[in-house]
Amino acid sequence: MNNLHYKTNNWEQYNEALINCGSLTFWIDKEATQLWSQTKRMVIMKDLVYLAT
């Protein structure tokens, strides 16, 4: 197996890439967030109705 070595020229960019190596970005559309918030409200109201009974 061949061991290839590369010279890093741009250390700032290299270090930034190492920092962001494990980051994960999610893109969520507005409709999904609205549905999520409505579902959360229903669960809270369901719990309140249950507690009131």
mmCIF file of the N, C-alpha and C atoms, coordinates in Angstrom:
data_MODEL
# 
_entry.id   MODEL 
# 
loop_
_atom_site.group_PDB 
_atom_site.id 
_atom_site.type_symbol 
_atom_site.label_atom_id 
_atom_site.label_alt_id 
_atom_site.label_comp_id 
_atom_site.label_asym_id 
_atom_site.label_entity_id 
_atom_site.label_seq_id 
_atom_site.pdbx_PDB_ins_code 
_atom_site.Cartn_x 
_atom_site.Cartn_y 
_atom_site.Cartn_z 
_atom_site.occupancy 
_atom_site.B_iso_or_equiv 
_atom_site.pdbx_formal_charge 
_atom_site.auth_seq_id 
_atom_site.auth_comp_id 
_atom_site.auth_asym_id 
_atom_site.auth_atom_id 
_atom_site.pdbx_PDB_model_num 
ATOM 1   N N  . MET A 1 1  ? 0.847   -1.175 0.000  1.00 0.00 ? 1  MET A N  1 
ATOM 2   C CA . MET A 1 1  ? 0.000   0.000  0.000  1.00 0.00 ? 1  MET A CA 1 
ATOM 3   C C  . MET A 1 1  ? 0.891   1.236  0.000  1.00 0.00 ? 1  MET A C  1 
ATOM 4   N N  . ASN A 1 2  ? 0.498   2.218  -0.737 1.00 0.00 ? 2  ASN A N  1 
ATOM 5   C CA . ASN A 1 2  ? 1.305   3.420  -0.922 1.00 0.00 ? 2  ASN A CA 1 
ATOM 6   C C  . ASN A 1 2  ? 0.950   4.476  0.120  1.00 0.00 ? 2  ASN A C  1 
ATOM 7   N N  . ASN A 1 3  ? 1.920   4.974  0.871  1.00 0.00 ? 3  ASN A N  1 
ATOM 8   C CA . ASN A 1 3  ? 1.680   6.043  1.842  1.00 0.00 ? 3  ASN A CA 1 
ATOM 9   C C  . ASN A 1 3  ? 1.909   7.388  1.173  1.00 0.00 ? 3  ASN A C  1 
ATOM 10  N N  . LEU A 1 4  ? 0.831   8.101  0.911  1.00 0.00 ? 4  LEU A N  1 
ATOM 11  C CA . LEU A 1 4  ? 0.940   9.418  0.298  1.00 0.00 ? 4  LEU A CA 1 
ATOM 12  C C  . LEU A 1 4  ? 0.797   10.479 1.373  1.00 0.00 ? 4  LEU A C  1 
ATOM 13  N N  . HIS A 1 5  ? 1.634   11.480 1.327  1.00 0.00 ? 5  HIS A N  1 
ATOM 14  C CA . HIS A 1 5  ? 1.563   12.583 2.276  1.00 0.00 ? 5  HIS A CA 1 
ATOM 15  C C  . HIS A 1 5  ? 1.308   13.872 1.502  1.00 0.00 ? 5  HIS A C  1 
ATOM 16  N N  . TYR A 1 6  ? 0.383   14.655 1.997  1.00 0.00 ? 6  TYR A N  1 
ATOM 17  C CA . TYR A 1 6  ? 0.050   15.919 1.364  1.00 0.00 ? 6  TYR A CA 1 
ATOM 18  C C  . TYR A 1 6  ? 0.439   17.052 2.294  1.00 0.00 ? 6  TYR A C  1 
ATOM 19  N N  . LYS A 1 7  ? 0.998   18.087 1.721  1.00 0.00 ? 7  LYS A N  1 
ATOM 20  C CA . LYS A 1 7  ? 1.383   19.255 2.507  1.00 0.00 ? 7  LYS A CA 1 
ATOM 21  C C  . LYS A 1 7  ? 0.167   20.173 2.625  1.00 0.00 ? 7  LYS A C  1 
ATOM 22  N N  . THR A 1 8  ? -0.183  20.514 3.852  1.00 0.00 ? 8  THR A N  1 
ATOM 23  C CA . THR A 1 8  ? -1.307  21.413 4.083  1.00 0.00 ? 8  THR A CA 1 
ATOM 24  C C  . THR A 1 8  ? -0.848  22.845 3.865  1.00 0.00 ? 8  THR A C  1 
ATOM 25  N N  . ASN A 1 9  ? -1.521  23.532 2.961  1.00 0.00 ? 9  ASN A N  1 
ATOM 26  C CA . ASN A 1 9  ? -1.145  24.910 2.642  1.00 0.00 ? 9  ASN A CA 1 
ATOM 27  C C  . ASN A 1 9  ? -2.003  25.928 3.384  1.00 0.00 ? 9  ASN A C  1 
ATOM 28  N N  . ASN A 1 10 ? -3.260  25.604 3.602  1.00 0.00 ? 10 ASN A N  1 
ATOM 29  C CA . ASN A 1 10 ? -4.174  26.552 4.219  1.00 0.00 ? 10 ASN A CA 1 
ATOM 30  C C  . ASN A 1 10 ? -4.587  26.010 5.588  1.00 0.00 ? 10 ASN A C  1 
ATOM 31  N N  . TRP A 1 11 ? -3.804  26.335 6.609  1.00 0.00 ? 11 TRP A N  1 
ATOM 32  C CA . TRP A 1 11 ? -4.041  25.789 7.945  1.00 0.00 ? 11 TRP A CA 1 
ATOM 33  C C  . TRP A 1 11 ? -5.342  26.294 8.558  1.00 0.00 ? 11 TRP A C  1 
ATOM 34  N N  . GLU A 1 12 ? -5.715  27.520 8.281  1.00 0.00 ? 12 GLU A N  1 
ATOM 35  C CA . GLU A 1 12 ? -6.959  28.069 8.841  1.00 0.00 ? 12 GLU A CA 1 
ATOM 36  C C  . GLU A 1 12 ? -8.161  27.254 8.363  1.00 0.00 ? 12 GLU A C  1 
ATOM 37  N N  . GLN A 1 13 ? -8.202  26.986 7.086  1.00 0.00 ? 13 GLN A N  1 
ATOM 38  C CA . GLN A 1 13 ? -9.308  26.205 6.517  1.00 0.00 ? 13 GLN A CA 1 
ATOM 39  C C  . GLN A 1 13 ? -9.262  24.754 7.017  1.00 0.00 ? 13 GLN A C  1 
ATOM 40  N N  . TYR A 1 14 ? -8.067  24.201 7.132  1.00 0.00 ? 14 TYR A N  1 
ATOM 41  C CA . TYR A 1 14 ? -7.897  22.829 7.622  1.00 0.00 ? 14 TYR A CA 1 
ATOM 42  C C  . TYR A 1 14 ? -8.400  22.701 9.060  1.00 0.00 ? 14 TYR A C  1 
ATOM 43  N N  . ASN A 1 15 ? -8.018  23.636 9.929  1.00 0.00 ? 15 ASN A N  1 
ATOM 44  C CA . ASN A 1 15 ? -8.450  23.605 11.327 1.00 0.00 ? 15 ASN A CA 1 
ATOM 45  C C  . ASN A 1 15 ? -9.962  23.770 11.446 1.00 0.00 ? 15 ASN A C  1 
ATOM 46  N N  . GLU A 1 16 ? -10.529 24.644 10.631 1.00 0.00 ? 16 GLU A N  1 
ATOM 47  C CA . GLU A 1 16 ? -11.979 24.847 10.649 1.00 0.00 ? 16 GLU A CA 1 
ATOM 48  C C  . GLU A 1 16 ? -12.701 23.568 10.217 1.00 0.00 ? 16 GLU A C  1 
ATOM 49  N N  . ALA A 1 17 ? -12.146 22.875 9.238  1.00 0.00 ? 17 ALA A N  1 
ATOM 50  C CA . ALA A 1 17 ? -12.744 21.617 8.781  1.00 0.00 ? 17 ALA A CA 1 
ATOM 51  C C  . ALA A 1 17 ? -12.692 20.566 9.885  1.00 0.00 ? 17 ALA A C  1 
ATOM 52  N N  . LEU A 1 18 ? -11.608 20.539 10.652 1.00 0.00 ? 18 LEU A N  1 
ATOM 53  C CA . LEU A 1 18 ? -11.507 19.587 11.761 1.00 0.00 ? 18 LEU A CA 1 
ATOM 54  C C  . LEU A 1 18 ? -12.535 19.894 12.847 1.00 0.00 ? 18 LEU A C  1 
ATOM 55  N N  . ILE A 1 19 ? -12.746 21.167 13.133 1.00 0.00 ? 19 ILE A N  1 
ATOM 56  C CA . ILE A 1 19 ? -13.723 21.572 14.151 1.00 0.00 ? 19 ILE A CA 1 
ATOM 57  C C  . ILE A 1 19 ? -15.131 21.178 13.715 1.00 0.00 ? 19 ILE A C  1 
ATOM 58  N N  . ASN A 1 20 ? -15.442 21.387 12.432 1.00 0.00 ? 20 ASN A N  1 
ATOM 59  C CA . ASN A 1 20 ? -16.791 21.118 11.921 1.00 0.00 ? 20 ASN A CA 1 
ATOM 60  C C  . ASN A 1 20 ? -16.983 19.674 11.480 1.00 0.00 ? 20 ASN A C  1 
ATOM 61  N N  . CYS A 1 21 ? -16.019 18.842 11.703 1.00 0.00 ? 21 CYS A N  1 
ATOM 62  C CA . CYS A 1 21 ? -16.054 17.452 11.231 1.00 0.00 ? 21 CYS A CA 1 
ATOM 63  C C  . CYS A 1 21 ? -17.294 16.712 11.726 1.00 0.00 ? 21 CYS A C  1 
ATOM 64  N N  . GLY A 1 22 ? -17.668 16.884 12.973 1.00 0.00 ? 22 GLY A N  1 
ATOM 65  C CA . GLY A 1 22 ? -18.798 16.148 13.525 1.00 0.00 ? 22 GLY A CA 1 
ATOM 66  C C  . GLY A 1 22 ? -20.096 16.919 13.540 1.00 0.00 ? 22 GLY A C  1 
ATOM 67  N N  . SER A 1 23 ? -20.131 18.091 12.935 1.00 0.00 ? 23 SER A N  1 
ATOM 68  C CA . SER A 1 23 ? -21.363 18.881 12.997 1.00 0.00 ? 23 SER A CA 1 
ATOM 69  C C  . SER A 1 23 ? -22.376 18.367 11.974 1.00 0.00 ? 23 SER A C  1 
ATOM 70  N N  . LEU A 1 24 ? -23.626 18.530 12.310 1.00 0.00 ? 24 LEU A N  1 
ATOM 71  C CA . LEU A 1 24 ? -24.706 18.069 11.463 1.00 0.00 ? 24 LEU A CA 1 
ATOM 72  C C  . LEU A 1 24 ? -25.751 19.175 11.386 1.00 0.00 ? 24 LEU A C  1 
ATOM 73  N N  . THR A 1 25 ? -26.148 19.534 10.181 1.00 0.00 ? 25 THR A N  1 
ATOM 74  C CA . THR A 1 25 ? -27.103 20.614 9.985  1.00 0.00 ? 25 THR A CA 1 
ATOM 75  C C  . THR A 1 25 ? -28.405 20.044 9.432  1.00 0.00 ? 25 THR A C  1 
ATOM 76  N N  . PHE A 1 26 ? -29.515 20.449 10.012 1.00 0.00 ? 26 PHE A N  1 
ATOM 77  C CA . PHE A 1 26 ? -30.833 20.037 9.544  1.00 0.00 ? 26 PHE A CA 1 
ATOM 78  C C  . PHE A 1 26 ? -31.534 21.234 8.924  1.00 0.00 ? 26 PHE A C  1 
ATOM 79  N N  . TRP A 1 27 ? -32.154 21.014 7.799  1.00 0.00 ? 27 TRP A N  1 
ATOM 80  C CA . TRP A 1 27 ? -32.977 22.036 7.163  1.00 0.00 ? 27 TRP A CA 1 
ATOM 81  C C  . TRP A 1 27 ? -34.421 21.582 7.302  1.00 0.00 ? 27 TRP A C  1 
ATOM 82  N N  . ILE A 1 28 ? -35.216 22.351 8.043  1.00 0.00 ? 28 ILE A N  1 
ATOM 83  C CA . ILE A 1 28 ? -36.607 21.990 8.298  1.00 0.00 ? 28 ILE A CA 1 
ATOM 84  C C  . ILE A 1 28 ? -37.495 23.088 7.733  1.00 0.00 ? 28 ILE A C  1 
ATOM 85  N N  . ASP A 1 29 ? -38.473 22.705 6.918  1.00 0.00 ? 29 ASP A N  1 
ATOM 86  C CA . ASP A 1 29 ? -39.338 23.720 6.325  1.00 0.00 ? 29 ASP A CA 1 
ATOM 87  C C  . ASP A 1 29 ? -40.375 24.220 7.335  1.00 0.00 ? 29 ASP A C  1 
ATOM 88  N N  . LYS A 1 30 ? -41.002 25.337 7.000  1.00 0.00 ? 30 LYS A N  1 
ATOM 89  C CA . LYS A 1 30 ? -41.939 25.993 7.918  1.00 0.00 ? 30 LYS A CA 1 
ATOM 90  C C  . LYS A 1 30 ? -43.152 25.118 8.220  1.00 0.00 ? 30 LYS A C  1 
ATOM 91  N N  . GLU A 1 31 ? -43.621 24.383 7.222  1.00 0.00 ? 31 GLU A N  1 
ATOM 92  C CA . GLU A 1 31 ? -44.796 23.531 7.434  1.00 0.00 ? 31 GLU A CA 1 
ATOM 93  C C  . GLU A 1 31 ? -44.514 22.466 8.496  1.00 0.00 ? 31 GLU A C  1 
ATOM 94  N N  . ALA A 1 32 ? -43.329 21.897 8.454  1.00 0.00 ? 32 ALA A N  1 
ATOM 95  C CA . ALA A 1 32 ? -42.974 20.872 9.443  1.00 0.00 ? 32 ALA A CA 1 
ATOM 96  C C  . ALA A 1 32 ? -42.925 21.463 10.844 1.00 0.00 ? 32 ALA A C  1 
ATOM 97  N N  . THR A 1 33 ? -42.386 22.663 10.990 1.00 0.00 ? 33 THR A N  1 
ATOM 98  C CA . THR A 1 33 ? -42.325 23.276 12.318 1.00 0.00 ? 33 THR A CA 1 
ATOM 99  C C  . THR A 1 33 ? -43.719 23.641 12.812 1.00 0.00 ? 33 THR A C  1 
ATOM 100 N N  . GLN A 1 34 ? -44.595 24.070 11.904 1.00 0.00 ? 34 GLN A N  1 
ATOM 101 C CA . GLN A 1 34 ? -45.966 24.388 12.312 1.00 0.00 ? 34 GLN A CA 1 
ATOM 102 C C  . GLN A 1 34 ? -46.695 23.130 12.770 1.00 0.00 ? 34 GLN A C  1 
ATOM 103 N N  . LEU A 1 35 ? -46.530 22.035 12.031 1.00 0.00 ? 35 LEU A N  1 
ATOM 104 C CA . LEU A 1 35 ? -47.165 20.777 12.430 1.00 0.00 ? 35 LEU A CA 1 
ATOM 105 C C  . LEU A 1 35 ? -46.626 20.300 13.765 1.00 0.00 ? 35 LEU A C  1 
ATOM 106 N N  . TRP A 1 36 ? -45.327 20.448 13.970 1.00 0.00 ? 36 TRP A N  1 
ATOM 107 C CA . TRP A 1 36 ? -44.720 20.022 15.229 1.00 0.00 ? 36 TRP A CA 1 
ATOM 108 C C  . TRP A 1 36 ? -45.268 20.850 16.387 1.00 0.00 ? 36 TRP A C  1 
ATOM 109 N N  . SER A 1 37 ? -45.379 22.157 16.187 1.00 0.00 ? 37 SER A N  1 
ATOM 110 C CA . SER A 1 37 ? -45.860 23.005 17.280 1.00 0.00 ? 37 SER A CA 1 
ATOM 111 C C  . SER A 1 37 ? -47.336 22.725 17.567 1.00 0.00 ? 37 SER A C  1 
ATOM 112 N N  . GLN A 1 38 ? -48.143 22.436 16.552 1.00 0.00 ? 38 GLN A N  1 
ATOM 113 C CA . GLN A 1 38 ? -49.554 22.096 16.771 1.00 0.00 ? 38 GLN A CA 1 
ATOM 114 C C  . GLN A 1 38 ? -49.672 20.778 17.525 1.00 0.00 ? 38 GLN A C  1 
ATOM 115 N N  . THR A 1 39 ? -48.857 19.808 17.172 1.00 0.00 ? 39 THR A N  1 
ATOM 116 C CA . THR A 1 39 ? -48.884 18.510 17.850 1.00 0.00 ? 39 THR A CA 1 
ATOM 117 C C  . THR A 1 39 ? -48.511 18.681 19.308 1.00 0.00 ? 39 THR A C  1 
ATOM 118 N N  . LYS A 1 40 ? -47.518 19.502 19.569 1.00 0.00 ? 40 LYS A N  1 
ATOM 119 C CA . LYS A 1 40 ? -47.082 19.730 20.941 1.00 0.00 ? 40 LYS A CA 1 
ATOM 120 C C  . LYS A 1 40 ? -48.211 20.368 21.753 1.00 0.00 ? 40 LYS A C  1 
ATOM 121 N N  . ARG A 1 41 ? -48.908 21.330 21.169 1.00 0.00 ? 41 ARG A N  1 
ATOM 122 C CA . ARG A 1 41 ? -50.021 21.978 21.868 1.00 0.00 ? 41 ARG A CA 1 
ATOM 123 C C  . ARG A 1 41 ? -51.122 20.966 22.186 1.00 0.00 ? 41 ARG A C  1 
ATOM 124 N N  . MET A 1 42 ? -51.425 20.080 21.236 1.00 0.00 ? 42 MET A N  1 
ATOM 125 C CA . MET A 1 42 ? -52.472 19.084 21.462 1.00 0.00 ? 42 MET A CA 1 
ATOM 126 C C  . MET A 1 42 ? -52.103 18.164 22.620 1.00 0.00 ? 42 MET A C  1 
ATOM 127 N N  . VAL A 1 43 ? -50.860 17.778 22.695 1.00 0.00 ? 43 VAL A N  1 
ATOM 128 C CA . VAL A 1 43 ? -50.419 16.894 23.772 1.00 0.00 ? 43 VAL A CA 1 
ATOM 129 C C  . VAL A 1 43 ? -50.556 17.607 25.105 1.00 0.00 ? 43 VAL A C  1 
ATOM 130 N N  . ILE A 1 44 ? -50.155 18.862 25.166 1.00 0.00 ? 44 ILE A N  1 
ATOM 131 C CA . ILE A 1 44 ? -50.268 19.622 26.411 1.00 0.00 ? 44 ILE A CA 1 
ATOM 132 C C  . ILE A 1 44 ? -51.737 19.751 26.810 1.00 0.00 ? 44 ILE A C  1 
ATOM 133 N N  . MET A 1 45 ? -52.606 20.085 25.845 1.00 0.00 ? 45 MET A N  1 
ATOM 134 C CA . MET A 1 45 ? -54.023 20.222 26.161 1.00 0.00 ? 45 MET A CA 1 
ATOM 135 C C  . MET A 1 45 ? -54.599 18.879 26.593 1.00 0.00 ? 45 MET A C  1 
ATOM 136 N N  . LYS A 1 46 ? -54.178 17.798 25.967 1.00 0.00 ? 46 LYS A N  1 
ATOM 137 C CA . LYS A 1 46 ? -54.659 16.468 26.342 1.00 0.00 ? 46 LYS A CA 1 
ATOM 138 C C  . LYS A 1 46 ? -54.274 16.172 27.789 1.00 0.00 ? 46 LYS A C  1 
ATOM 139 N N  . ASP A 1 47 ? -53.047 16.514 28.163 1.00 0.00 ? 47 ASP A N  1 
ATOM 140 C CA . ASP A 1 47 ? -52.601 16.288 29.533 1.00 0.00 ? 47 ASP A CA 1 
ATOM 141 C C  . ASP A 1 47 ? -53.406 17.132 30.515 1.00 0.00 ? 47 ASP A C  1 
ATOM 142 N N  . LEU A 1 48 ? -53.716 18.376 30.145 1.00 0.00 ? 48 LEU A N  1 
ATOM 143 C CA . LEU A 1 48 ? -54.482 19.242 31.033 1.00 0.00 ? 48 LEU A CA 1 
ATOM 144 C C  . LEU A 1 48 ? -55.896 18.708 31.222 1.00 0.00 ? 48 LEU A C  1 
ATOM 145 N N  . VAL A 1 49 ? -56.505 18.248 30.138 1.00 0.00 ? 49 VAL A N  1 
ATOM 146 C CA . VAL A 1 49 ? -57.848 17.687 30.231 1.00 0.00 ? 49 VAL A CA 1 
ATOM 147 C C  . VAL A 1 49 ? -57.812 16.440 31.099 1.00 0.00 ? 49 VAL A C  1 
ATOM 148 N N  . TYR A 1 50 ? -56.812 15.629 30.935 1.00 0.00 ? 50 TYR A N  1 
ATOM 149 C CA . TYR A 1 50 ? -56.678 14.408 31.728 1.00 0.00 ? 50 TYR A CA 1 
ATOM 150 C C  . TYR A 1 50 ? -56.496 14.751 33.206 1.00 0.00 ? 50 TYR A C  1 
ATOM 151 N N  . LEU A 1 51 ? -55.670 15.768 33.481 1.00 0.00 ? 51 LEU A N  1 
ATOM 152 C CA . LEU A 1 51 ? -55.430 16.150 34.864 1.00 0.00 ? 51 LEU A CA 1 
ATOM 153 C C  . LEU A 1 51 ? -56.668 16.774 35.496 1.00 0.00 ? 51 LEU A C  1 
ATOM 154 N N  . ALA A 1 52 ? -57.485 17.464 34.685 1.00 0.00 ? 52 ALA A N  1 
ATOM 155 C CA . ALA A 1 52 ? -58.660 18.136 35.216 1.00 0.00 ? 52 ALA A CA 1 
ATOM 156 C C  . ALA A 1 52 ? -59.778 17.142 35.536 1.00 0.00 ? 52 ALA A C  1 
ATOM 157 N N  . THR A 1 53 ? -59.763 15.973 34.932 1.00 0.00 ? 53 THR A N  1 
ATOM 158 C CA . THR A 1 53 ? -60.840 15.022 35.137 1.00 0.00 ? 53 THR A CA 1 
ATOM 159 C C  . THR A 1 53 ? -60.697 14.224 36.385 1.00 0.00 ? 53 THR A C  1 
# 
